[in-house]
Amino acid sequence: MTTPGGVPRASAQTDRPRRRYAPRLPPAERREQLLDAAYAVLGRLELHELSMEAVAQEAGVGKPVLYTVFKTRAELVAALLDREQQRGLEQVAQTLPTDLMGADPVVAASATVESFVGVALENPTRWRLILAAPDRAPGEYREALGNSRASVFDQAEALVRMGIALQPRLAGIDSALLTNSLLTIAEMLGRLAVNDPGEYPRERIEGFVDAVVRLLVGPVE
């Protein structure tokens, strides 16, 4: 048998380009591959611009493969936010000092804020997601983010109390309010750094932190 063009039908089927299939991966590896692809796409786009088609193309798979792992865009976004929030929390924990003995607590506090900004700049995509979680983000994610902040707050307040005990000039300061202030400033500066690095480069932010410290406590010796 021949096709209307006179080409043998079997030959026409043989010459047709074969569909490319993504190599098989274990479910856990496939899930991470797709989350990595979504993360890469968000390095170029905003969260509301993320599409399943863009993620599939970035991962080099067909959309059916993507939909076998994440049934909806909302499910994909929720998984990505959760993963990056967990990784961000680990990064923040690493910036907090563990002992203030022998260190000026004010210097330690300003250094911690600067370290946090540095962490945010090292992973701007992650911290844009964390620091600017939109109202459209899943409620479970916003709740988890709040719980994580509470965990960081507890760790930071313990250090603040230690610093107050070590420095007579800090006596009488409300440790909870001071801790909240430090975290809020760090988050605000991190948000500016990752969203508008041209206007707020790291050097400008570090200079601001240093100036505030000097304004509040005088020159640090």
VMD Tcl script that draws the C-alpha trace (Angstrom):
set ca {
  {0.00 0.00 0.00}
  {1.10 3.52 -0.71}
  {0.28 6.91 0.69}
  {-1.49 9.48 -1.52}
  {1.94 10.80 -2.39}
  {3.06 7.43 -3.70}
  {5.33 6.61 -0.75}
  {4.95 3.13 0.70}
  {2.88 3.42 3.90}
  {5.32 1.38 5.97}
  {8.18 3.63 4.82}
  {6.21 6.76 5.73}
  {5.66 5.46 9.24}
  {9.33 4.59 9.58}
  {10.49 8.03 8.41}
  {8.18 9.92 10.80}
  {10.22 11.55 13.65}
  {9.82 9.65 16.87}
  {8.50 11.43 19.92}
  {11.19 12.09 22.51}
  {10.49 10.61 25.89}
  {12.11 11.72 29.14}
  {14.30 9.04 30.69}
  {12.65 7.21 33.55}
  {13.58 8.39 37.02}
  {12.59 7.21 40.49}
  {9.62 9.26 41.76}
  {11.70 11.15 44.34}
  {14.33 12.11 41.77}
  {11.69 13.16 39.25}
  {10.01 15.33 41.88}
  {13.29 17.09 42.71}
  {14.08 17.52 39.02}
  {10.77 19.25 38.44}
  {11.14 21.45 41.52}
  {14.64 22.40 40.35}
  {13.18 23.29 36.97}
  {10.48 25.47 38.55}
  {13.15 27.17 40.66}
  {15.23 27.86 37.55}
  {12.22 29.35 35.75}
  {11.56 31.64 38.72}
  {15.09 32.95 38.37}
  {13.74 34.66 35.24}
  {10.06 35.21 36.04}
  {7.82 36.22 38.91}
  {5.81 33.60 40.78}
  {2.51 34.60 39.17}
  {4.10 34.08 35.74}
  {5.13 30.48 36.43}
  {3.40 28.04 34.06}
  {3.37 24.27 33.90}
  {4.46 24.46 30.28}
  {7.55 26.52 31.18}
  {8.50 24.08 33.95}
  {8.09 21.05 31.69}
  {10.20 22.71 28.98}
  {12.91 23.64 31.50}
  {13.00 20.05 32.78}
  {13.06 18.61 29.27}
  {9.94 16.53 29.80}
  {6.45 16.47 28.38}
  {3.61 18.01 30.32}
  {2.08 14.56 30.98}
  {5.21 13.66 32.96}
  {4.88 16.86 35.00}
  {1.19 16.23 35.66}
  {1.89 12.72 36.95}
  {3.91 14.29 39.78}
  {2.05 17.56 40.36}
  {-1.62 17.47 39.45}
  {-2.01 21.25 39.43}
  {0.09 24.40 39.31}
  {-0.99 25.17 42.88}
  {0.38 21.81 44.03}
  {3.70 22.49 42.31}
  {3.97 25.97 43.82}
  {3.11 24.68 47.29}
  {5.83 22.01 47.08}
  {8.40 24.50 45.82}
  {7.60 27.07 48.50}
  {7.80 24.42 51.19}
  {11.18 23.15 49.98}
  {12.73 26.58 49.67}
  {11.32 27.71 53.01}
  {12.94 24.71 54.71}
  {16.27 25.38 53.02}
  {16.04 29.07 53.88}
  {15.38 28.27 57.53}
  {18.52 26.14 57.62}
  {20.50 29.01 56.14}
  {19.17 31.50 58.69}
  {20.01 29.16 61.57}
  {23.59 29.07 60.33}
  {23.88 32.88 60.47}
  {22.93 33.07 64.15}
  {25.82 32.98 66.62}
  {25.73 30.25 69.22}
  {27.64 32.00 72.00}
  {28.10 35.67 72.88}
  {30.71 35.17 75.56}
  {33.59 37.51 74.86}
  {31.74 39.27 72.05}
  {29.99 42.62 72.01}
  {26.29 41.72 71.55}
  {25.61 44.85 69.50}
  {28.42 44.00 67.11}
  {27.14 40.42 66.99}
  {23.61 41.61 66.21}
  {24.71 43.87 63.36}
  {26.98 41.14 62.00}
  {24.06 38.71 62.07}
  {21.85 41.10 60.11}
  {24.59 41.60 57.55}
  {25.12 37.82 57.33}
  {21.43 37.31 56.72}
  {21.47 39.82 53.88}
  {24.47 38.01 52.44}
  {22.60 34.70 52.57}
  {19.64 36.28 50.77}
  {21.89 37.65 48.04}
  {23.52 34.25 47.54}
  {20.09 32.76 46.81}
  {17.92 35.64 45.55}
  {15.28 33.43 43.94}
  {14.71 31.54 47.17}
  {14.50 34.66 49.28}
  {12.19 36.47 46.88}
  {9.81 33.58 47.45}
  {10.24 33.57 51.23}
  {10.27 37.29 51.91}
  {7.52 38.20 49.50}
  {5.13 35.27 49.88}
  {2.04 36.46 48.01}
  {-1.46 36.35 49.38}
  {-2.15 33.74 46.71}
  {0.33 31.34 48.32}
  {-1.26 28.27 49.93}
  {-2.52 28.87 53.47}
  {-0.50 25.87 54.67}
  {2.66 27.51 53.38}
  {1.94 30.83 55.08}
  {1.29 28.96 58.32}
  {4.54 26.98 57.98}
  {6.43 30.20 57.27}
  {4.98 31.75 60.42}
  {5.96 28.71 62.47}
  {9.48 28.84 61.08}
  {9.80 32.52 61.92}
  {8.66 31.70 65.46}
  {11.42 29.11 65.70}
  {14.02 31.62 64.52}
  {12.56 34.19 66.91}
  {13.00 31.86 69.89}
  {16.62 31.19 68.99}
  {17.34 34.87 68.40}
  {15.63 36.01 71.59}
  {17.74 33.62 73.64}
  {20.83 35.32 72.22}
  {19.35 38.77 72.81}
  {18.71 37.95 76.47}
  {22.28 36.71 76.79}
  {23.52 39.96 75.27}
  {21.40 42.06 77.62}
  {22.78 40.15 80.59}
  {26.35 40.69 79.41}
  {26.05 44.42 78.72}
  {24.91 46.82 81.47}
  {24.10 49.51 78.88}
  {21.37 47.23 77.52}
  {19.69 46.71 80.88}
  {15.95 47.32 80.81}
  {15.52 46.70 77.09}
  {12.53 44.51 76.24}
  {14.13 41.40 74.73}
  {11.06 40.36 72.73}
  {10.63 43.78 71.15}
  {14.34 44.04 70.39}
  {14.33 40.60 68.79}
  {11.26 41.41 66.71}
  {12.88 44.67 65.62}
  {16.07 42.93 64.54}
  {14.19 40.26 62.59}
  {11.94 42.83 60.93}
  {14.92 44.96 59.91}
  {16.76 41.90 58.59}
  {13.73 40.81 56.56}
  {13.18 44.31 55.20}
  {16.80 44.70 54.17}
  {16.87 41.21 52.65}
  {13.73 42.01 50.65}
  {15.27 45.22 49.30}
  {18.53 43.45 48.49}
  {16.98 40.67 46.40}
  {14.22 42.71 44.76}
  {16.29 45.75 43.80}
  {20.02 44.96 44.04}
  {20.89 47.87 41.78}
  {19.33 50.41 44.11}
  {20.27 48.58 47.33}
  {23.64 46.87 46.86}
  {25.14 44.94 49.74}
  {27.61 47.72 50.56}
  {24.79 50.24 51.00}
  {22.88 47.94 53.33}
  {25.93 47.09 55.42}
  {26.73 50.80 55.71}
  {23.20 51.46 56.92}
  {23.39 48.73 59.58}
  {26.72 50.07 60.80}
  {25.36 53.63 60.95}
  {22.32 52.53 62.95}
  {24.49 50.66 65.44}
  {26.69 53.71 65.93}
  {23.66 55.96 66.29}
  {22.11 53.77 68.98}
  {25.13 52.81 71.04}
  {27.92 55.13 69.95}
  {31.13 54.11 68.18}
  {31.89 50.41 68.55}
  {35.35 49.89 69.94}
}
mol new
graphics top color blue
foreach p $ca { graphics top sphere $p radius 0.5 }
foreach p [lrange $ca 0 end-1] q [lrange $ca 1 end] { graphics top cylinder $p $q radius 0.2 }
display resetview
